[in-house]
Amino acid sequence: MEPNFRPVQPLHYATIAGWLDSAAATQRWAGPGVPFPLPPPRFAQALELEARPGWVLLGERDDCLGFGQNWLTDAGTAHLGRILVSPLMRGRGLGRSLMQALGAEALRSPGVRRLTLRVYCDNAPALTLYRDLGFQPVEATSTPDLLFMQRADG
């Protein structure tokens, strides 16, 4: 199966929101101010999709397998965030596919040469993946709970 990477569409909102099983999980993934449950009609506004484009990883039958966003933060820097893989599909390499596609998309923006992200320190699978993809911790902008990571390209 070769997943497809496409801009998120309203038909995906309910699926993605359905991956979140609690207010705590929603806040951890999306930050404060994003409601749980996240109603599909509020999805685009709550996640600021106009300013922070959302992308989906789709399977063979156009089923939504993963979601992430990227946005410009500083000159030459794009931030990757709200990265999520369907709970039923974890452990199959889809996180890697999603991150590779999301990073490549962000690097298409003119002048972008650095990617950043934040990850909870207790999220061992994500930490391992991000390190494997070349992201390095930036201790000065990290907290005891949240690690800030970056990768320079080119």
MARPAMAR-460082 format. One record per residue: residue number from 1; residue in one letter; x, y, z of N, C-alpha, C, CB in turn. Coordinates in nm, 4 decimals. Glycine has a CB too. Layout:
! residues N
> nr; rest; n.X; n.Y; n.Z; ca.X; ca.Y; ca.Z; c.X; c.Y; c.Z; cb.X; cb.Y; cb.Z
> NUM; A; X; Y; Z; X; Y; Z; X; Y; Z; X; Y; Z;
...
//
This chain:
! residues 154
> nr; rest; n.X; n.Y; n.Z; ca.X; ca.Y; ca.Z; c.X; c.Y; c.Z; cb.X; cb.Y; cb.Z
> 1; M; 0.0843; -0.1191; 0.0000; 0.0000; 0.0000; 0.0000; 0.0874; 0.1235; 0.0000; -0.0951; 0.0009; 0.1213;
> 2; E; 0.0647; 0.2127; -0.0927; 0.1346; 0.3396; -0.1000; 0.0372; 0.4498; -0.0581; 0.1913; 0.3649; -0.2437;
> 3; P; 0.0548; 0.5052; 0.0634; -0.0388; 0.6086; 0.1097; -0.0296; 0.7345; 0.0241; -0.0114; 0.6435; 0.2563;
> 4; N; -0.1399; 0.8056; 0.0160; -0.1469; 0.9342; -0.0522; -0.1438; 1.0446; 0.0516; -0.2743; 0.9445; -0.1403;
> 5; F; -0.0834; 1.1560; 0.0176; -0.0735; 1.2723; 0.1055; -0.1468; 1.3861; 0.0380; 0.0758; 1.3105; 0.1356;
> 6; R; -0.2494; 1.4383; 0.1045; -0.3359; 1.5394; 0.0436; -0.3766; 1.6450; 0.1467; -0.4612; 1.4734; -0.0176;
> 7; P; -0.4199; 1.7625; 0.1018; -0.4759; 1.8598; 0.1964; -0.6003; 1.8017; 0.2648; -0.5113; 1.9928; 0.1236;
> 8; V; -0.6157; 1.8297; 0.3921; -0.7317; 1.7811; 0.4662; -0.8590; 1.8431; 0.4082; -0.7184; 1.8141; 0.6176;
> 9; Q; -0.9654; 1.7661; 0.4059; -1.0952; 1.8107; 0.3554; -1.1998; 1.7934; 0.4646; -1.1356; 1.7319; 0.2274;
> 10; P; -1.3103; 1.8673; 0.4570; -1.4154; 1.8538; 0.5583; -1.4625; 1.7102; 0.5805; -1.5327; 1.9381; 0.5197;
> 11; L; -1.4587; 1.6270; 0.4792; -1.5034; 1.4886; 0.4963; -1.4117; 1.4088; 0.5893; -1.5113; 1.4199; 0.3611;
> 12; H; -1.2901; 1.4600; 0.6184; -1.1956; 1.3926; 0.7087; -1.2104; 1.4367; 0.8542; -1.0536; 1.4184; 0.6630;
> 13; Y; -1.2755; 1.5501; 0.8783; -1.2764; 1.6103; 1.0119; -1.3307; 1.5154; 1.1188; -1.3590; 1.7377; 1.0105;
> 14; A; -1.4426; 1.4514; 1.0937; -1.5038; 1.3640; 1.1943; -1.4138; 1.2444; 1.2248; -1.6418; 1.3153; 1.1466;
> 15; T; -1.3490; 1.1903; 1.1232; -1.2590; 1.0767; 1.1448; -1.1440; 1.1162; 1.2357; -1.2047; 1.0240; 1.0109;
> 16; I; -1.0785; 1.2271; 1.2051; -0.9640; 1.2725; 1.2841; -1.0075; 1.3048; 1.4269; -0.8983; 1.3961; 1.2188;
> 17; A; -1.1165; 1.3782; 1.4406; -1.1663; 1.4123; 1.5748; -1.2008; 1.2863; 1.6533; -1.2900; 1.5041; 1.5651;
> 18; G; -1.2464; 1.1823; 1.5849; -1.2827; 1.0570; 1.6498; -1.1636; 0.9801; 1.7061; -1.3557; 0.9704; 1.5530;
> 19; W; -1.0427; 1.0147; 1.6650; -0.9232; 0.9501; 1.7192; -0.8907; 0.9990; 1.8595; -0.8047; 0.9744; 1.6278;
> 20; L; -0.9522; 1.1091; 1.8994; -0.9258; 1.1694; 2.0309; -1.0311; 1.1201; 2.1284; -0.9260; 1.3260; 2.0235;
> 21; D; -0.9880; 1.0539; 2.2356; -1.0832; 0.9884; 2.3253; -1.1089; 1.0602; 2.4564; -1.0359; 0.8530; 2.3549;
> 22; S; -1.0481; 1.1776; 2.4756; -1.0696; 1.2505; 2.6005; -1.0298; 1.3965; 2.5839; -0.9900; 1.1860; 2.7155;
> 23; A; -1.0741; 1.4777; 2.6796; -1.0347; 1.6185; 2.6808; -0.8836; 1.6301; 2.7000; -1.1098; 1.6955; 2.7923;
> 24; A; -0.8275; 1.5441; 2.7841; -0.6827; 1.5479; 2.8087; -0.6053; 1.5129; 2.6817; -0.6445; 1.4508; 2.9227;
> 25; A; -0.6491; 1.4119; 2.6092; -0.5823; 1.3736; 2.4845; -0.5935; 1.4853; 2.3809; -0.6428; 1.2430; 2.4286;
> 26; T; -0.7082; 1.5491; 2.3747; -0.7288; 1.6587; 2.2798; -0.6379; 1.7757; 2.3128; -0.8754; 1.7041; 2.2802;
> 27; Q; -0.6311; 1.8134; 2.4396; -0.5457; 1.9255; 2.4790; -0.3986; 1.8934; 2.4542; -0.5679; 1.9604; 2.6268;
> 28; R; -0.3597; 1.7718; 2.4836; -0.2206; 1.7303; 2.4626; -0.1849; 1.7367; 2.3137; -0.1977; 1.5871; 2.5174;
> 29; W; -0.2778; 1.6981; 2.2292; -0.2534; 1.6983; 2.0858; -0.2643; 1.8373; 2.0249; -0.3499; 1.6054; 2.0175;
> 30; A; -0.3685; 1.9110; 2.0612; -0.3992; 2.0353; 1.9910; -0.3768; 2.1614; 2.0723; -0.5393; 2.0323; 1.9459;
> 31; G; -0.3576; 2.1474; 2.2039; -0.3367; 2.2644; 2.2869; -0.4658; 2.3142; 2.3478; -0.2723; 2.3739; 2.2070;
> 32; P; -0.4519; 2.4061; 2.4422; -0.5706; 2.4594; 2.5087; -0.6585; 2.5363; 2.4096; -0.5299; 2.5507; 2.6258;
> 33; G; -0.7850; 2.5358; 2.4360; -0.8777; 2.6089; 2.3499; -0.9419; 2.5242; 2.2423; -0.8073; 2.7220; 2.2860;
> 34; V; -0.8943; 2.4025; 2.2237; -0.9569; 2.3128; 2.1261; -1.0512; 2.2227; 2.2051; -0.8490; 2.2282; 2.0443;
> 35; P; -1.1802; 2.2273; 2.1736; -1.2787; 2.1551; 2.2552; -1.2761; 2.0038; 2.2361; -1.4160; 2.2056; 2.2238;
> 36; F; -1.3248; 1.9351; 2.3374; -1.3509; 1.7914; 2.3272; -1.4948; 1.7691; 2.3690; -1.2516; 1.7069; 2.4159;
> 37; P; -1.5699; 1.6950; 2.2929; -1.5302; 1.6479; 2.1597; -1.5160; 1.7644; 2.0620; -1.6324; 1.5466; 2.1061;
> 38; L; -1.4345; 1.7440; 1.9609; -1.4121; 1.8467; 1.8594; -1.5163; 1.8291; 1.7494; -1.2667; 1.8385; 1.8011;
> 39; P; -1.6191; 1.9156; 1.7496; -1.7255; 1.9000; 1.6494; -1.6731; 1.9284; 1.5080; -1.8436; 1.9942; 1.6818;
> 40; P; -1.7033; 1.8431; 1.4119; -1.6564; 1.8655; 1.2750; -1.6825; 2.0065; 1.2210; -1.7211; 1.7663; 1.1844;
> 41; P; -1.7985; 2.0703; 1.2512; -1.8180; 2.2062; 1.1994; -1.7188; 2.3087; 1.2570; -1.9592; 2.2512; 1.2291;
> 42; R; -1.6565; 2.2768; 1.3703; -1.5607; 2.3697; 1.4315; -1.4157; 2.3302; 1.4055; -1.5847; 2.3776; 1.5808;
> 43; F; -1.3934; 2.2195; 1.3389; -1.2594; 2.1654; 1.3178; -1.1656; 2.2675; 1.2536; -1.2670; 2.0409; 1.2311;
> 44; A; -1.2033; 2.3208; 1.1381; -1.1162; 2.4124; 1.0639; -1.0836; 2.5364; 1.1457; -1.1817; 2.4531; 0.9319;
> 45; Q; -1.1827; 2.5923; 1.2123; -1.1597; 2.7128; 1.2926; -1.0741; 2.6806; 1.4150; -1.2939; 2.7751; 1.3364;
> 46; A; -1.1054; 2.5738; 1.4859; -1.0324; 2.5395; 1.6080; -0.8855; 2.5105; 1.5798; -1.0966; 2.4191; 1.6757;
> 47; L; -0.8562; 2.4502; 1.4655; -0.7184; 2.4171; 1.4312; -0.6519; 2.5223; 1.3425; -0.7142; 2.2835; 1.3623;
> 48; E; -0.7238; 2.6331; 1.3173; -0.6702; 2.7452; 1.2395; -0.6146; 2.6997; 1.1044; -0.5610; 2.8165; 1.3189;
> 49; L; -0.6937; 2.6190; 1.0343; -0.6468; 2.5606; 0.9082; -0.6136; 2.6649; 0.8023; -0.7507; 2.4665; 0.8541;
> 50; E; -0.6743; 2.7818; 0.8096; -0.6440; 2.8839; 0.7095; -0.4984; 2.9298; 0.7206; -0.7388; 3.0041; 0.7253;
> 51; A; -0.4484; 2.9422; 0.8433; -0.3109; 2.9876; 0.8660; -0.2133; 2.8714; 0.8838; -0.3057; 3.0775; 0.9881;
> 52; R; -0.2668; 2.7559; 0.9242; -0.1836; 2.6389; 0.9528; -0.2379; 2.5205; 0.8733; -0.1809; 2.6069; 1.1064;
> 53; P; -0.1967; 2.5089; 0.7474; -0.2550; 2.4063; 0.6605; -0.2482; 2.2659; 0.7207; -0.1847; 2.4070; 0.5267;
> 54; G; -0.3567; 2.1926; 0.7006; -0.3653; 2.0554; 0.7481; -0.3537; 1.9585; 0.6317; -0.4963; 2.0326; 0.8238;
> 55; W; -0.2932; 1.8435; 0.6601; -0.2679; 1.7418; 0.5593; -0.3088; 1.6062; 0.6125; -0.1202; 1.7412; 0.5175;
> 56; V; -0.3528; 1.5198; 0.5239; -0.3901; 1.3837; 0.5627; -0.3114; 1.2819; 0.4820; -0.5408; 1.3611; 0.5439;
> 57; L; -0.2895; 1.1695; 0.5474; -0.2336; 1.0522; 0.4827; -0.3521; 0.9601; 0.4577; -0.1201; 0.9826; 0.5705;
> 58; L; -0.3740; 0.9240; 0.3308; -0.4887; 0.8431; 0.2927; -0.4443; 0.7049; 0.2468; -0.5688; 0.9125; 0.1827;
> 59; G; -0.5243; 0.6052; 0.2793; -0.4981; 0.4683; 0.2379; -0.5535; 0.4386; 0.1004; -0.5559; 0.3722; 0.3376;
> 60; E; -0.5528; 0.3110; 0.0654; -0.5960; 0.2651; -0.0672; -0.7381; 0.3064; -0.1017; -0.5849; 0.1156; -0.0755;
> 61; R; -0.8243; 0.3047; -0.0042; -0.9663; 0.3377; -0.0282; -0.9976; 0.4803; 0.0143; -1.0581; 0.2399; 0.0471;
> 62; D; -0.8961; 0.5651; 0.0132; -0.9079; 0.7034; 0.0568; -0.9508; 0.7153; 0.2027; -1.0060; 0.7765; -0.0310;
> 63; D; -0.9219; 0.6103; 0.2819; -0.9505; 0.6180; 0.4249; -0.8390; 0.6987; 0.4919; -0.9629; 0.4746; 0.4884;
> 64; C; -0.8789; 0.7812; 0.5854; -0.7873; 0.8715; 0.6540; -0.7052; 0.7926; 0.7566; -0.8652; 0.9875; 0.7228;
> 65; L; -0.5723; 0.7965; 0.7419; -0.4826; 0.7201; 0.8279; -0.4005; 0.8083; 0.9216; -0.3902; 0.6367; 0.7435;
> 66; G; -0.3789; 0.9334; 0.8832; -0.2976; 1.0242; 0.9638; -0.3248; 1.1685; 0.9284; -0.1502; 0.9937; 0.9460;
> 67; F; -0.2841; 1.2573; 1.0185; -0.3078; 1.4008; 1.0017; -0.1904; 1.4777; 1.0609; -0.4416; 1.4441; 1.0690;
> 68; G; -0.1591; 1.5915; 1.0013; -0.0591; 1.6827; 1.0563; -0.0740; 1.8196; 0.9932; 0.0832; 1.6286; 1.0339;
> 69; Q; -0.0108; 1.9179; 1.0570; -0.0149; 2.0549; 1.0064; 0.1282; 2.1073; 0.9957; -0.1015; 2.1469; 1.0991;
> 70; N; 0.1457; 2.2085; 0.9109; 0.2712; 2.2824; 0.9070; 0.2405; 2.4296; 0.8854; 0.3649; 2.2284; 0.7956;
> 71; W; 0.3276; 2.5136; 0.9412; 0.3092; 2.6569; 0.9249; 0.4433; 2.7263; 0.9449; 0.2030; 2.7114; 1.0243;
> 72; L; 0.4563; 2.8432; 0.8826; 0.5785; 2.9220; 0.8945; 0.5800; 2.9912; 1.0303; 0.5897; 3.0260; 0.7792;
> 73; T; 0.6954; 2.9868; 1.0967; 0.7073; 3.0511; 1.2272; 0.8043; 3.1672; 1.2235; 0.7513; 2.9508; 1.3316;
> 74; D; 0.9146; 3.1516; 1.1566; 1.0170; 3.2550; 1.1403; 1.0661; 3.2471; 0.9969; 1.1357; 3.2371; 1.2429;
> 75; A; 1.1470; 3.3453; 0.9592; 1.2064; 3.3401; 0.8261; 1.2868; 3.2113; 0.8135; 1.2961; 3.4647; 0.7994;
> 76; G; 1.2549; 3.1324; 0.7130; 1.3288; 3.0109; 0.6874; 1.2904; 2.8921; 0.7731; 1.4700; 3.0373; 0.7049;
> 77; T; 1.1850; 2.9054; 0.8561; 1.1473; 2.7974; 0.9476; 0.9997; 2.7623; 0.9338; 1.1783; 2.8370; 1.0923;
> 78; A; 0.9740; 2.6328; 0.9230; 0.8365; 2.5820; 0.9255; 0.8243; 2.4887; 1.0459; 0.7993; 2.5073; 0.7906;
> 79; H; 0.7109; 2.4991; 1.1142; 0.6831; 2.4160; 1.2311; 0.5850; 2.3063; 1.1906; 0.6259; 2.5016; 1.3492;
> 80; L; 0.6126; 2.1837; 1.2347; 0.5232; 2.0708; 1.2114; 0.4491; 2.0451; 1.3419; 0.6019; 1.9425; 1.1631;
> 81; G; 0.3190; 2.0307; 1.3351; 0.2437; 2.0136; 1.4585; 0.1148; 1.9361; 1.4394; 0.2130; 2.1468; 1.5177;
> 82; R; 0.0556; 1.9044; 1.5538; -0.0712; 1.8306; 1.5598; -0.0645; 1.7035; 1.4754; -0.1876; 1.9194; 1.5122;
> 83; I; 0.0435; 1.6322; 1.4922; 0.0699; 1.5101; 1.4171; -0.0019; 1.3948; 1.4864; 0.2235; 1.4822; 1.4058;
> 84; L; -0.0782; 1.3197; 1.4093; -0.1608; 1.2144; 1.4678; -0.1835; 1.1033; 1.3659; -0.2959; 1.2714; 1.5166;
> 85; V; -0.1683; 0.9793; 1.4113; -0.1978; 0.8622; 1.3290; -0.3160; 0.7903; 1.3923; -0.0729; 0.7670; 1.3165;
> 86; S; -0.4027; 0.7368; 1.3105; -0.5176; 0.6608; 1.3592; -0.4723; 0.5584; 1.4622; -0.5908; 0.5911; 1.2425;
> 87; P; -0.5374; 0.5532; 1.5778; -0.4990; 0.4553; 1.6801; -0.5007; 0.3113; 1.6287; -0.5913; 0.4672; 1.7991;
> 88; L; -0.5863; 0.2804; 1.5327; -0.5946; 0.1451; 1.4783; -0.4816; 0.1126; 1.3816; -0.7264; 0.1265; 1.4089;
> 89; M; -0.4059; 0.2151; 1.3413; -0.3033; 0.1952; 1.2385; -0.1614; 0.2207; 1.2895; -0.3311; 0.2856; 1.1209;
> 90; R; -0.1464; 0.2434; 1.4186; -0.0136; 0.2727; 1.4737; 0.0754; 0.1489; 1.4699; -0.0255; 0.3248; 1.6181;
> 91; G; 0.2054; 0.1733; 1.4640; 0.3022; 0.0649; 1.4626; 0.3240; 0.0033; 1.3255; 0.2591; -0.0406; 1.5569;
> 92; R; 0.2767; 0.0689; 1.2202; 0.2890; 0.0153; 1.0835; 0.3742; 0.1033; 0.9925; 0.1514; -0.0014; 1.0221;
> 93; G; 0.4439; 0.2001; 1.0499; 0.5294; 0.2875; 0.9695; 0.4581; 0.4073; 0.9103; 0.5905; 0.2096; 0.8598;
> 94; L; 0.3315; 0.4255; 0.9420; 0.2573; 0.5375; 0.8841; 0.3017; 0.6713; 0.9414; 0.1085; 0.5190; 0.9070;
> 95; G; 0.3454; 0.6722; 1.0676; 0.3981; 0.7952; 1.1263; 0.5183; 0.8451; 1.0487; 0.4356; 0.7731; 1.2724;
> 96; R; 0.6042; 0.7531; 1.0101; 0.7229; 0.7885; 0.9301; 0.6792; 0.8443; 0.7943; 0.8160; 0.6642; 0.9105;
> 97; S; 0.5862; 0.7766; 0.7285; 0.5367; 0.8252; 0.5989; 0.4746; 0.9635; 0.6123; 0.4340; 0.7273; 0.5404;
> 98; L; 0.3943; 0.9814; 0.7158; 0.3299; 1.1106; 0.7393; 0.4341; 1.2190; 0.7627; 0.2341; 1.1022; 0.8593;
> 99; M; 0.5320; 1.1920; 0.8489; 0.6344; 1.2920; 0.8796; 0.7202; 1.3249; 0.7578; 0.7230; 1.2431; 0.9933;
> 100; Q; 0.7552; 1.2258; 0.6792; 0.8353; 1.2521; 0.5594; 0.7580; 1.3403; 0.4613; 0.8760; 1.1197; 0.4914;
> 101; A; 0.6312; 1.3099; 0.4418; 0.5491; 1.3892; 0.3493; 0.5248; 1.5293; 0.4043; 0.4148; 1.3191; 0.3228;
> 102; L; 0.4969; 1.5392; 0.5327; 0.4708; 1.6692; 0.5952; 0.5955; 1.7574; 0.5891; 0.4252; 1.6509; 0.7419;
> 103; G; 0.7113; 1.6988; 0.6179; 0.8363; 1.7746; 0.6097; 0.8667; 1.8185; 0.4678; 0.9514; 1.6920; 0.6631;
> 104; A; 0.8491; 1.7293; 0.3722; 0.8739; 1.7635; 0.2321; 0.7815; 1.8762; 0.1865; 0.8551; 1.6400; 0.1424;
> 105; E; 0.6560; 1.8695; 0.2282; 0.5610; 1.9755; 0.1923; 0.6043; 2.1094; 0.2516; 0.4190; 1.9395; 0.2406;
> 106; A; 0.6446; 2.1093; 0.3774; 0.6884; 2.2337; 0.4430; 0.8109; 2.2919; 0.3732; 0.7198; 2.2083; 0.5919;
> 107; L; 0.9020; 2.2057; 0.3305; 1.0245; 2.2529; 0.2645; 0.9994; 2.3068; 0.1241; 1.1254; 2.1408; 0.2576;
> 108; R; 0.8798; 2.2865; 0.0707; 0.8447; 2.3447; -0.0596; 0.8180; 2.4953; -0.0486; 0.7211; 2.2738; -0.1179;
> 109; S; 0.7934; 2.5438; 0.0726; 0.7698; 2.6873; 0.0913; 0.8998; 2.7624; 0.0637; 0.7173; 2.7178; 0.2359;
> 110; P; 0.8916; 2.8728; -0.0093; 1.0129; 2.9464; -0.0460; 1.0963; 2.9839; 0.0777; 0.9756; 3.0733; -0.1245;
> 111; G; 1.2242; 2.9530; 0.0701; 1.3179; 2.9931; 0.1744; 1.3228; 2.9050; 0.2976; 1.2861; 3.1279; 0.2163;
> 112; V; 1.2315; 2.8097; 0.3109; 1.2311; 2.7247; 0.4304; 1.3484; 2.6275; 0.4242; 1.0967; 2.6472; 0.4434;
> 113; R; 1.4308; 2.6327; 0.5282; 1.5475; 2.5461; 0.5378; 1.5555; 2.4750; 0.6729; 1.6736; 2.6268; 0.5145;
> 114; R; 1.4605; 2.5050; 0.7621; 1.4638; 2.4456; 0.8955; 1.3229; 2.4044; 0.9343; 1.5233; 2.5443; 0.9998;
> 115; L; 1.3121; 2.2851; 0.9906; 1.1855; 2.2332; 1.0413; 1.1948; 2.2222; 1.1933; 1.1512; 2.0946; 0.9769;
> 116; T; 1.0854; 2.2557; 1.2605; 1.0800; 2.2425; 1.4057; 0.9542; 2.1661; 1.4445; 1.0833; 2.3815; 1.4745;
> 117; L; 0.9551; 2.1135; 1.5660; 0.8374; 2.0481; 1.6220; 0.8533; 2.0408; 1.7725; 0.8169; 1.9064; 1.5613;
> 118; R; 0.7461; 2.0094; 1.8397; 0.7482; 1.9847; 1.9838; 0.6897; 1.8463; 2.0068; 0.6680; 2.0950; 2.0634;
> 119; V; 0.7453; 1.7762; 2.1062; 0.6989; 1.6419; 2.1378; 0.7068; 1.6233; 2.2883; 0.7826; 1.5335; 2.0632;
> 120; Y; 0.6074; 1.5557; 2.3426; 0.6105; 1.5254; 2.4853; 0.7240; 1.4279; 2.5138; 0.4749; 1.4671; 2.5327;
> 121; C; 0.7985; 1.4551; 2.6205; 0.9151; 1.3734; 2.6571; 0.8782; 1.2283; 2.6856; 0.9840; 1.4328; 2.7786;
> 122; D; 0.7535; 1.2033; 2.7255; 0.7127; 1.0658; 2.7557; 0.6580; 0.9911; 2.6338; 0.6083; 1.0666; 2.8649;
> 123; N; 0.6638; 1.0520; 2.5172; 0.6158; 0.9887; 2.3938; 0.7343; 0.9211; 2.3234; 0.5473; 1.0943; 2.2992;
> 124; A; 0.7770; 0.8091; 2.3782; 0.8968; 0.7408; 2.3286; 0.8901; 0.7040; 2.1804; 0.9201; 0.6164; 2.4089;
> 125; P; 0.7781; 0.6494; 2.1293; 0.7759; 0.6164; 1.9863; 0.7979; 0.7396; 1.8969; 0.6428; 0.5505; 1.9506;
> 126; A; 0.7344; 0.8522; 1.9312; 0.7513; 0.9737; 1.8508; 0.8943; 1.0264; 1.8617; 0.6512; 1.0823; 1.8952;
> 127; L; 0.9494; 1.0264; 1.9822; 1.0878; 1.0716; 1.9995; 1.1847; 0.9900; 1.9141; 1.1284; 1.0628; 2.1470;
> 128; T; 1.1684; 0.8603; 1.9162; 1.2545; 0.7726; 1.8365; 1.2404; 0.8043; 1.6880; 1.2205; 0.6246; 1.8627;
> 129; L; 1.1174; 0.8185; 1.6418; 1.0930; 0.8507; 1.5010; 1.1574; 0.9833; 1.4632; 0.9425; 0.8554; 1.4724;
> 130; Y; 1.1332; 1.0870; 1.5424; 1.1847; 1.2195; 1.5080; 1.3373; 1.2205; 1.5062; 1.1327; 1.3241; 1.6069;
> 131; R; 1.3988; 1.1510; 1.6006; 1.5463; 1.1408; 1.5995; 1.5932; 1.0664; 1.4741; 1.5976; 1.0678; 1.7277;
> 132; D; 1.5240; 0.9580; 1.4394; 1.5594; 0.8823; 1.3182; 1.5491; 0.9691; 1.1929; 1.4686; 0.7593; 1.3037;
> 133; L; 1.4579; 1.0659; 1.1952; 1.4389; 1.1548; 1.0807; 1.5324; 1.2758; 1.0841; 1.2952; 1.2019; 1.0756;
> 134; G; 1.6233; 1.2787; 1.1806; 1.7243; 1.3842; 1.1849; 1.6933; 1.5029; 1.2727; 1.7476; 1.4323; 1.0509;
> 135; F; 1.5849; 1.4991; 1.3470; 1.5529; 1.6095; 1.4372; 1.6407; 1.6005; 1.5616; 1.4026; 1.6079; 1.4759;
> 136; Q; 1.6909; 1.7161; 1.6048; 1.7774; 1.7245; 1.7216; 1.7095; 1.8086; 1.8301; 1.9150; 1.7847; 1.6835;
> 137; P; 1.7249; 1.7708; 1.9563; 1.6668; 1.8492; 2.0654; 1.7328; 1.9867; 2.0768; 1.6803; 1.7736; 2.1979;
> 138; V; 1.6520; 2.0841; 2.1153; 1.7012; 2.2183; 2.1459; 1.6646; 2.2426; 2.2919; 1.6391; 2.3299; 2.0489;
> 139; E; 1.7583; 2.2148; 2.3790; 1.7319; 2.2198; 2.5231; 1.6888; 2.3590; 2.5685; 1.8557; 2.1767; 2.6006;
> 140; A; 1.7444; 2.4640; 2.5101; 1.7171; 2.6004; 2.5550; 1.5701; 2.6397; 2.5410; 1.8026; 2.6974; 2.4776;
> 141; T; 1.4996; 2.5776; 2.4472; 1.3586; 2.6114; 2.4270; 1.2661; 2.4953; 2.4630; 1.3350; 2.6529; 2.2824;
> 142; S; 1.3185; 2.3974; 2.5348; 1.2390; 2.2840; 2.5817; 1.1973; 2.3073; 2.7261; 1.3182; 2.1514; 2.5686;
> 143; T; 1.1008; 2.2278; 2.7712; 1.0577; 2.2303; 2.9112; 1.0770; 2.0890; 2.9673; 0.9067; 2.2782; 2.9252;
> 144; P; 1.0576; 2.0697; 3.0976; 1.0707; 1.9342; 3.1499; 0.9746; 1.8331; 3.0849; 1.0481; 1.9362; 3.2985;
> 145; D; 0.8601; 1.8796; 3.0364; 0.7606; 1.7906; 2.9757; 0.7629; 1.7877; 2.8236; 0.6251; 1.8305; 3.0205;
> 146; L; 0.8057; 1.8964; 2.7627; 0.7928; 1.9143; 2.6187; 0.9286; 1.9444; 2.5564; 0.6932; 2.0268; 2.5871;
> 147; L; 0.9703; 1.8595; 2.4625; 1.0982; 1.8747; 2.3973; 1.0775; 1.9488; 2.2651; 1.1656; 1.7368; 2.3747;
> 148; F; 1.1561; 2.0548; 2.2449; 1.1563; 2.1280; 2.1195; 1.2681; 2.0671; 2.0349; 1.1766; 2.2840; 2.1418;
> 149; M; 1.2365; 2.0344; 1.9090; 1.3337; 1.9715; 1.8207; 1.3395; 2.0478; 1.6882; 1.2978; 1.8224; 1.7969;
> 150; Q; 1.4539; 2.0367; 1.6221; 1.4707; 2.1029; 1.4920; 1.5548; 2.0159; 1.4010; 1.5358; 2.2423; 1.5082;
> 151; R; 1.5386; 2.0430; 1.2723; 1.6194; 1.9787; 1.1686; 1.6492; 2.0819; 1.0627; 1.5471; 1.8544; 1.1073;
> 152; A; 1.7752; 2.1008; 1.0317; 1.8149; 2.1924; 0.9250; 1.8302; 2.1129; 0.7965; 1.9473; 2.2672; 0.9605;
> 153; D; 1.7765; 2.1650; 0.6888; 1.7848; 2.1021; 0.5566; 1.8485; 2.2014; 0.4600; 1.6433; 2.0570; 0.5056;
> 154; G; 1.9542; 2.1609; 0.3986; 2.0181; 2.2442; 0.2967; 2.0944; 2.3527; 0.3496; 1.9229; 2.2978; 0.2069;
//
